[in-house]
Amino acid sequence: MLVLGRSQVEALLDVDSLIDALAPAMADLSSGRASVPERVAALVSDRDGFLAAMPGFLSSAGVLMTKLVSLFPRNDGARLPTHQALIVAFDPRTGEPTALLDGTAITAARTGACSALSARLLAREDASVLAVLGTGVQARSHARAICRVRPIRDIRVAGRDPAKAAVLAAELSAVLEGEVQAVSSYAEALDGADIAAATTHALEPVIRRSWLTPGVHITSVGYNPAGREIDDATVTEALVCVESRKAVLAPLPAGSNDLLMPIRDGLITADHVHAELGELIAGSRPGRTTPDQITLYKSVGVAVQDAAATALVVAAAREQSIGEEITLR
């Protein structure tokens, strides 16, 4: 069995290749060609955390895998990430375990890459101003990935901690083209933004309709079982797209309060979800129809994303003879 650590996974996983690979994976999910059951989780209530299992079979990529991922929001994010994960790949012909790899790096990369895919599908072609809300691992991943699909020249970073926002802005300035600046509030970051990437653990919405510019594309990946990232007015007005209707509308911890709460309150119905990304890719549902339309991609994470990333990493590792081979027997 091939074993790959985090630094090896990070070196092997190419973001551009991952964005491209996610498109057929999401199409397979929407068409029923991929097998992805709902995630299950063991709750650790005294730490507000959980351990989830996310199995998946992506036949087009020849990947059978499962991810074990923990979310412990009280971790400081620097010394210990809030999200930590392992992935085990199996031979889809025999069920034999074939690879064990760090899933923390894959979770960060695939989440940002799928948000970038949503921007490729839904953001205006000339989108050049990006608001990054949050200062953690996903904020970094999103800034880097979204800049691969749109001509971003201005990035605003906002978070609860101004010092962390400043550190992230400086870090991104060193690796991305264009101007990167830390700003004092979410509202300031969103003022004039063409794309907004929400990557927080917010209790109260960090994206509010009154702060948005017409035509903005929003990506929202944050999760808090007691809160939400997007306010009702934005959700009700936006063209809402998701990875999977079944996943996003499932009870917590699989689903999203950003949609479950307004449905509960009678503001929208489940039919308000316009499309899955796979339907946009297949052309069975339309995307943006006007320049001023607000579009929203709400992500909860699905195993086909991890499977697509795992396929790329394992193939690259075997091609480059990277990693350690161990025997379990």
ZICOR-V585815 format. One record per pair of residues at least 12 apart in sequence whose ideal C-beta (glycine too) atoms are under 8 Angstrom apart, sorted by the first residue. I is the first residue (numbers start at 0). GAP is how many residues later the second one is. Records with the same first field share a line. If there is no record, write none. Layout:
I = GAP ; GAP
//
This chain:
0 = 96 ; 97 ; 98 ; 99 ; 324 ; 325 ; 326 ; 327
1 = 96 ; 97 ; 98 ; 99 ; 312 ; 315 ; 316 ; 321 ; 322 ; 323
2 = 96 ; 97 ; 98 ; 320 ; 321 ; 322 ; 323
3 = 95 ; 96 ; 97 ; 98 ; 309 ; 310 ; 313 ; 318 ; 319
4 = 96 ; 97
5 = 96 ; 98 ; 99
7 = 94 ; 309 ; 314 ; 315
8 = 92 ; 93 ; 96 ; 97 ; 304
9 = 95 ; 99
10 = 311
11 = 300 ; 301 ; 304 ; 305 ; 308 ; 310
12 = 92 ; 93 ; 96 ; 296 ; 299 ; 300 ; 303
13 = 298 ; 302
14 = 94 ; 97 ; 98 ; 101 ; 129 ; 130 ; 133
15 = 132
16 = 295
17 = 91 ; 92 ; 95 ; 290 ; 291 ; 294
18 = 94 ; 97 ; 98 ; 101 ; 126 ; 129 ; 130
20 = 40 ; 287 ; 288 ; 290 ; 291
21 = 88 ; 91 ; 92 ; 95 ; 283 ; 286
22 = 94 ; 258
23 = 36 ; 257
24 = 33 ; 35 ; 36 ; 279 ; 280 ; 282 ; 283
25 = 88 ; 91 ; 217 ; 250 ; 251 ; 252 ; 255 ; 278 ; 279
26 = 251 ; 254 ; 255
27 = 30 ; 31 ; 32 ; 250 ; 276
28 = 214 ; 215 ; 247 ; 249 ; 273 ; 275
29 = 214 ; 246 ; 247 ; 248 ; 249 ; 251 ; 252
30 = 247 ; 251
32 = 26 ; 27
33 = 22 ; 23 ; 24 ; 25 ; 26 ; 270 ; 273
34 = 21 ; 22 ; 24
35 = 19 ; 20 ; 21 ; 208 ; 211 ; 266 ; 267 ; 268
36 = 18
37 = 208 ; 209 ; 212 ; 216
38 = 13 ; 14 ; 15 ; 208 ; 214 ; 215 ; 264
39 = 12 ; 13
40 = 12 ; 212
42 = 210
43 = 28
46 = 25 ; 27
47 = 24 ; 25 ; 26 ; 177
48 = 21 ; 22 ; 23 ; 24 ; 25
49 = 20 ; 21 ; 203
50 = 17 ; 18 ; 19
51 = 16 ; 17 ; 18 ; 19 ; 201
52 = 13 ; 14 ; 15
53 = 12 ; 13 ; 14 ; 15 ; 247 ; 248 ; 249 ; 252
54 = 12 ; 248
55 = 246 ; 247 ; 248 ; 250 ; 251
56 = 35 ; 250
57 = 246 ; 249 ; 250 ; 253
58 = 33
60 = 246 ; 247 ; 250
61 = 30 ; 249
62 = 26 ; 29 ; 244 ; 245 ; 247 ; 248
63 = 25 ; 26 ; 27 ; 28 ; 31
64 = 22 ; 23 ; 24 ; 25 ; 238 ; 241 ; 242 ; 245
65 = 21 ; 22 ; 237
66 = 18 ; 19 ; 20 ; 36 ; 39 ; 40 ; 236 ; 239
67 = 17 ; 18 ; 19 ; 20 ; 35
68 = 14 ; 15 ; 16 ; 34 ; 38
69 = 13 ; 14 ; 15
70 = 12 ; 152
71 = 12
72 = 128 ; 151
76 = 59 ; 60
80 = 23 ; 56
81 = 54 ; 55 ; 119
82 = 21 ; 24 ; 25 ; 54
83 = 19 ; 20
84 = 17 ; 18 ; 19 ; 21 ; 22
85 = 14 ; 15 ; 16 ; 17
86 = 12 ; 13 ; 14 ; 15 ; 16 ; 19 ; 219 ; 223
87 = 12
88 = 12 ; 221 ; 225
96 = 231
97 = 216
98 = 211 ; 215
100 = 209 ; 212 ; 213
102 = 203
105 = 200 ; 203 ; 204 ; 207
106 = 194 ; 199
107 = 29 ; 30 ; 32 ; 33
108 = 32 ; 36 ; 200
109 = 195 ; 196 ; 198 ; 199
110 = 27 ; 30 ; 31 ; 110 ; 188 ; 190 ; 194
111 = 26 ; 28 ; 29 ; 30 ; 32 ; 33 ; 34
112 = 28 ; 32 ; 192 ; 196
113 = 129 ; 163 ; 185 ; 191
114 = 27 ; 30 ; 31 ; 82 ; 104 ; 106 ; 182 ; 184
115 = 26 ; 29 ; 30 ; 32 ; 33
116 = 32 ; 160
117 = 99 ; 101 ; 123 ; 159 ; 179 ; 181
118 = 27 ; 30 ; 31 ; 76 ; 98 ; 100 ; 178
119 = 29 ; 30
120 = 120 ; 156 ; 159 ; 160 ; 166
121 = 95 ; 117 ; 119 ; 158 ; 165 ; 166 ; 173 ; 175
122 = 26 ; 27 ; 71 ; 72 ; 94 ; 165 ; 172
123 = 70 ; 91 ; 93 ; 164 ; 167
124 = 25
125 = 25 ; 68
126 = 23 ; 24 ; 25 ; 67 ; 68 ; 90
127 = 22 ; 23 ; 24 ; 25 ; 26 ; 66
128 = 23 ; 24 ; 25 ; 26 ; 27 ; 63 ; 64 ; 65 ; 66
129 = 13 ; 16 ; 17 ; 20 ; 22 ; 24 ; 25 ; 26 ; 63 ; 64 ; 65 ; 66 ; 67
130 = 24 ; 25 ; 27 ; 55 ; 58 ; 59 ; 62 ; 64 ; 65 ; 66
131 = 23 ; 24 ; 25 ; 26 ; 36 ; 57 ; 65 ; 67
132 = 25 ; 26 ; 53 ; 56 ; 57 ; 63 ; 64 ; 65 ; 66 ; 67 ; 73 ; 74 ; 96
133 = 25 ; 63 ; 64 ; 65 ; 66 ; 72 ; 88
134 = 22 ; 24 ; 25 ; 26 ; 29 ; 30 ; 32 ; 33
135 = 63
137 = 61 ; 83 ; 84
138 = 18 ; 20 ; 29 ; 58 ; 60
139 = 28 ; 31 ; 32
140 = 58
141 = 55 ; 57 ; 77 ; 79
142 = 12 ; 14 ; 29 ; 33 ; 54
143 = 28 ; 31 ; 32
145 = 49 ; 51 ; 73
146 = 29 ; 30 ; 31
149 = 44 ; 45
151 = 24 ; 26 ; 43
152 = 24 ; 25 ; 26
153 = 24 ; 25
154 = 14 ; 17 ; 21 ; 23 ; 24 ; 25 ; 26
155 = 25 ; 26 ; 27 ; 32 ; 33 ; 37
156 = 12 ; 15 ; 23 ; 24 ; 25 ; 26 ; 32
157 = 24 ; 25 ; 26 ; 27 ; 28 ; 30 ; 31
158 = 41
159 = 40
161 = 20 ; 22
164 = 17 ; 18
165 = 16
167 = 14
168 = 12 ; 13
185 = 20 ; 21 ; 25
186 = 21 ; 24
189 = 17 ; 21 ; 22 ; 23 ; 26
190 = 20 ; 22
191 = 21
192 = 19 ; 20 ; 23
193 = 19 ; 21 ; 22 ; 23
194 = 21 ; 22 ; 23 ; 24
195 = 16 ; 20 ; 21 ; 22 ; 23
196 = 22 ; 24
197 = 20 ; 21 ; 22 ; 23 ; 24 ; 31 ; 32
198 = 22 ; 23
199 = 22 ; 29
200 = 21 ; 22 ; 23 ; 26
201 = 20 ; 22 ; 25 ; 26 ; 27
202 = 21 ; 23 ; 24
203 = 23 ; 24
204 = 23 ; 24 ; 25 ; 26 ; 29
205 = 16 ; 23
206 = 13 ; 22 ; 23 ; 24 ; 27
207 = 23 ; 25 ; 26
208 = 22 ; 24 ; 25 ; 28
209 = 23
211 = 22 ; 82
213 = 77 ; 78 ; 80
214 = 76 ; 77 ; 78 ; 79
215 = 78 ; 79
216 = 71 ; 77 ; 78 ; 79 ; 80
217 = 12 ; 16 ; 20 ; 76 ; 77 ; 78 ; 79
218 = 78 ; 80
219 = 38 ; 76 ; 77 ; 78 ; 79
220 = 78 ; 80
222 = 30 ; 33 ; 77
223 = 33
224 = 27 ; 28 ; 32
226 = 30
227 = 28 ; 29 ; 30 ; 33
228 = 29
229 = 28 ; 66 ; 68
231 = 29 ; 30 ; 33 ; 35
233 = 60 ; 62
234 = 23 ; 24 ; 27 ; 32 ; 33 ; 37 ; 61
235 = 26 ; 31 ; 32 ; 36
236 = 57
237 = 56 ; 57 ; 58
238 = 35 ; 48 ; 49 ; 50 ; 54 ; 55 ; 56 ; 57
239 = 19 ; 32 ; 33 ; 34 ; 56 ; 58
240 = 32 ; 33 ; 34 ; 35 ; 36 ; 39 ; 46 ; 54 ; 55 ; 56 ; 57
241 = 17 ; 31 ; 33 ; 34 ; 35 ; 55 ; 56 ; 57 ; 58
242 = 33 ; 34 ; 56 ; 57 ; 58 ; 59 ; 62
243 = 32 ; 56 ; 58
244 = 25 ; 28 ; 31
246 = 53 ; 55
247 = 25 ; 50 ; 52
248 = 14 ; 21 ; 24
253 = 46
254 = 45
255 = 42 ; 44
257 = 40
258 = 13 ; 14 ; 39
274 = 12
276 = 20
//
